[in-house]
Amino acid sequence: MIVIATPTGQIGRQVLDHVLDSGEPIRVIARDPARLPAGVRDRVEVVPGSHGDLAVVDRAFAGADSVFWLAPPNPRAGSVDAVYLDFTRPACDAFKRYEVKRVVGVSALGRGVARNAGLVSASLAMDDLIAGSGVSYRALALPSFMDNTLRQVAQIRDQGVFAQPASAERKAPTCAVRDIAAVAAGLLLDHSWSGRDSVPVLGPEDLSGNDMARIMSEVLGKPVRFQQTPMDAYRAMLTGRGMSEAMAQAMVDMMVAKDAGLDNAERRTVQSSTPTSFRQWCEEILKPAVLA
């Protein structure tokens, strides 16, 4: 039995797509089961509710062999620990109680080098909490997502501007959500692994903000320039959109750490170099979104 949390989310829905035809029994935890496509609801067992709720994970993890875990964003939370650690504790209790064998979790790069890195530091603490429950655990160690660029579609289309807090020439890895989902699904379907480890998902290349803007310009056939957002302006933008002060500061701390090279500490290998390039992602995902 494979259990998938966040089956309607950015990553979870694609993980679910990968495992649906595996022949394995699938159970999903969904806050709003109506958001699941009808064809999916007919093929999986649905446990309604939040996977941060002990009663819900008690139902979901009974008889489970493998679990896909992701702590969902909560921009209005009073602390970053509430989002990652407090939310995950009920699940860790259930992992022990039901003797779940393997957990695949969404985490971040930075093990051994992250210092006061906001969301990254909390993600790594969550990894320790899960592994401490006794399950075999694989933490997907992720850089920034290419797909986050979709939040700027209107700005890219109307103003020709792509903005980030990072320095214009800071080269770093990025990865496509579809590649994250493929790696996660492969681990969920593999019953041979045990112990604890990190699984970096680094994409095929390191790019700077200027590099990304140049590629967007070439793919879209229109000029796109990179603009660095000062950290104070970035924080103000986040709080202006309703994010709590604590979560906005955690985002800023993460971006400061990334701009200092946090995501560059992991050496790219054949195993960690996932296939989707930023150019391919722009052609297949960004360009249709800009033209829509």
C-alpha positions in Angstrom: 0.0 0.0 0.0 1.3 3.4 -1.1 0.0 6.5 0.7 0.3 9.9 -0.9 -0.2 13.2 1.0 -1.1 16.3 -1.0 -2.4 14.4 -4.0 -3.9 17.6 -5.6 -0.7 19.7 -5.0 2.0 20.8 -7.4 4.2 17.8 -6.7 1.8 15.3 -5.2 -0.6 15.1 -8.1 2.2 14.3 -10.5 3.6 11.6 -8.1 0.1 10.1 -8.0 -0.1 10.1 -11.8 3.2 8.1 -11.9 2.1 5.4 -9.5 -1.6 5.0 -10.6 -0.8 2.3 -13.2 1.7 0.4 -11.0 -0.8 -2.2 -9.9 -0.1 -1.3 -6.2 -3.0 -0.3 -4.0 -3.0 3.5 -3.5 -4.5 5.6 -0.7 -4.5 9.4 -0.7 -5.0 12.0 2.0 -7.0 15.0 0.7 -8.3 18.0 2.5 -10.8 18.4 -0.4 -11.5 15.1 -2.1 -13.6 16.9 -4.7 -10.5 18.4 -6.2 -9.3 14.9 -7.3 -10.3 14.1 -10.9 -13.2 11.8 -11.0 -11.1 9.2 -12.9 -8.6 9.2 -10.0 -11.2 9.0 -7.2 -12.4 5.8 -8.7 -9.0 4.2 -8.6 -7.7 5.1 -5.1 -8.9 5.0 -1.5 -9.5 8.5 -0.3 -9.0 9.6 3.4 -10.5 13.1 3.8 -8.8 15.6 6.0 -5.4 17.1 6.9 -2.3 14.9 7.1 -1.3 17.0 10.1 -4.3 15.6 12.0 -3.5 12.5 14.2 -7.0 11.0 13.6 -6.5 11.3 9.8 -3.0 9.8 9.6 -4.2 7.0 12.0 -6.7 6.0 9.3 -4.3 6.6 6.4 -1.2 4.8 7.6 -2.9 1.6 8.8 -1.4 -1.2 6.5 0.8 1.3 4.6 4.2 0.2 3.3 5.4 3.5 1.7 4.3 7.1 2.2 4.9 10.2 0.2 5.3 13.1 2.6 5.2 16.8 2.0 4.6 19.5 4.6 2.1 21.9 2.9 2.8 25.6 2.8 1.1 27.8 5.5 2.0 31.4 4.8 0.1 32.7 7.8 1.7 30.4 10.3 3.1 31.9 13.5 6.4 30.1 13.2 8.3 28.1 10.6 8.6 25.2 13.1 4.8 25.0 13.2 4.7 24.4 9.5 7.4 21.7 9.4 7.8 20.1 12.9 4.5 20.6 14.7 2.6 19.5 11.5 4.8 16.4 11.1 4.8 15.1 14.7 1.4 13.3 14.4 2.5 11.5 11.3 5.8 10.3 13.0 3.7 8.8 15.9 1.6 7.0 13.3 4.7 5.8 11.4 5.8 4.0 14.6 2.4 2.7 15.5 1.7 1.2 12.1 5.2 0.1 11.4 5.4 2.0 8.1 8.5 0.8 6.2 9.5 3.6 3.9 8.8 7.4 3.7 9.8 9.7 0.8 9.8 13.3 1.8 10.1 16.7 0.1 13.0 18.6 1.6 15.8 20.9 0.6 19.5 21.1 -0.2 21.8 22.2 2.6 22.5 19.3 4.9 25.7 20.1 6.8 26.0 23.7 5.4 22.6 25.4 6.2 22.9 28.0 9.0 19.8 30.1 9.8 18.4 29.3 6.4 14.7 29.7 7.2 12.5 27.2 5.4 15.6 25.1 4.5 16.7 24.7 8.2 13.1 23.8 9.2 12.9 21.2 6.3 16.2 19.6 7.5 14.9 19.5 11.0 11.7 17.8 9.7 13.9 15.2 8.0 15.6 14.4 11.4 12.2 14.1 13.0 10.9 11.6 10.4 14.1 9.5 10.4 14.0 9.5 14.2 10.6 7.7 14.1 12.5 4.6 12.9 11.2 4.4 9.3 13.6 4.1 6.3 13.6 7.6 4.8 14.7 9.3 1.6 14.7 13.1 1.7 14.4 14.7 -1.7 17.0 17.4 -1.5 15.7 20.1 -3.8 16.9 23.5 -5.1 14.4 26.1 -6.3 11.8 24.9 -8.7 11.6 26.0 -12.3 7.8 25.9 -12.0 7.9 28.8 -9.4 8.6 31.0 -12.4 4.9 30.6 -13.3 4.0 33.0 -10.5 5.5 35.7 -12.7 3.8 34.9 -15.9 1.9 38.2 -16.1 5.0 40.3 -15.3 7.1 38.4 -17.8 4.4 38.8 -20.5 3.4 42.4 -19.8 6.7 44.0 -18.6 9.4 41.7 -19.9 10.8 41.4 -16.3 11.9 38.3 -14.4 12.6 39.1 -10.7 14.4 37.2 -7.9 16.1 38.2 -4.7 19.3 36.4 -5.9 22.2 38.2 -7.5 22.1 38.4 -11.2 25.2 36.3 -11.8 24.7 33.7 -9.0 24.6 30.4 -10.8 22.6 27.6 -9.1 20.7 24.5 -9.9 17.0 24.4 -10.5 14.7 21.5 -11.1 11.4 20.8 -12.8 8.5 19.6 -10.6 7.8 16.8 -13.1 11.4 15.4 -12.5 10.9 15.6 -8.7 7.7 13.6 -9.1 9.4 11.0 -11.2 12.2 10.5 -8.7 9.7 10.3 -5.8 7.5 7.8 -7.6 10.5 5.6 -8.4 11.4 5.4 -4.7 7.8 4.7 -3.7 7.7 1.8 -6.1 11.1 0.4 -5.1 10.7 -1.9 -2.1 14.4 -2.8 -1.8 15.9 0.3 0.0 16.3 0.9 3.7 18.0 3.3 6.1 18.3 7.0 5.7 19.7 9.1 2.9 19.3 12.3 0.9 18.4 12.2 -2.8 19.5 15.4 -4.6 17.4 16.5 -7.6 19.6 19.1 -9.4 18.4 19.4 -12.9 21.1 19.3 -15.7 22.8 22.7 -15.3 23.5 25.7 -13.0 22.0 29.0 -14.3 22.0 32.5 -13.0 19.1 34.9 -13.1 20.6 36.6 -16.2 21.0 33.1 -17.9 17.4 32.3 -17.2 16.2 35.7 -18.5 18.2 35.2 -21.7 16.7 31.7 -22.3 13.2 33.1 -21.7 13.9 35.8 -24.2 15.0 33.3 -26.8 12.1 30.9 -26.2 9.4 33.6 -26.0 10.8 35.6 -28.9 10.7 38.9 -26.9 13.1 40.6 -24.5 13.0 39.5 -20.9 15.4 41.1 -18.4 16.4 40.0 -15.0 15.8 42.3 -12.0 17.2 41.6 -8.5 14.6 42.3 -5.8 16.2 43.8 -2.6 15.6 41.6 0.4 13.7 44.4 2.2 11.4 44.8 -0.8 11.0 41.1 -1.0 9.9 40.8 2.6 7.5 43.7 2.2 6.0 42.1 -0.9 5.4 38.8 1.0 3.8 40.5 4.0 1.8 42.7 1.7 0.3 39.5 0.2 -0.8 38.3 3.7 2.2 36.3 4.8 3.0 36.4 8.5 6.1 38.2 9.7 7.6 34.9 10.8 7.1 33.2 7.5 8.3 36.2 5.5 11.5 36.3 7.5 12.0 32.5 7.0 11.6 33.1 3.2 14.1 36.0 3.4 16.6 33.9 5.4 16.3 31.1 2.9 17.0 33.4 -0.1 19.9 35.0 1.7 21.4 31.6 2.2 20.8 30.5 -1.4 22.4 33.7 -2.7 25.5 32.9 -0.5 25.8 29.5 -2.3 23.7 27.1 -0.2 22.4 25.2 -3.2 25.9 24.9 -4.7 27.3 22.7 -2.0 26.0 19.5 -3.5 28.1 18.2 -6.4 26.1 17.2 -9.4 26.4 13.5 -10.4 24.8 11.4 -13.1 22.2 10.2 -10.6 21.3 13.7 -9.4 21.2 15.3 -12.8 17.6 15.1 -13.8 16.6 15.5 -17.5 14.5 18.6 -17.9 16.6 21.6 -18.8 15.3 25.2 -18.2 15.1 25.8 -21.9 12.9 22.7 -22.4 10.8 23.7 -19.4 10.3 27.2 -20.9 9.3 25.7 -24.3 6.9 23.2 -22.9 5.5 24.9 -19.8 6.3 28.6 -19.6 5.6 29.6 -23.2 2.1 28.1 -23.4 1.3 29.9 -20.1 2.6 33.2 -21.4 0.6 32.8 -24.6 -2.6 31.7 -22.9 
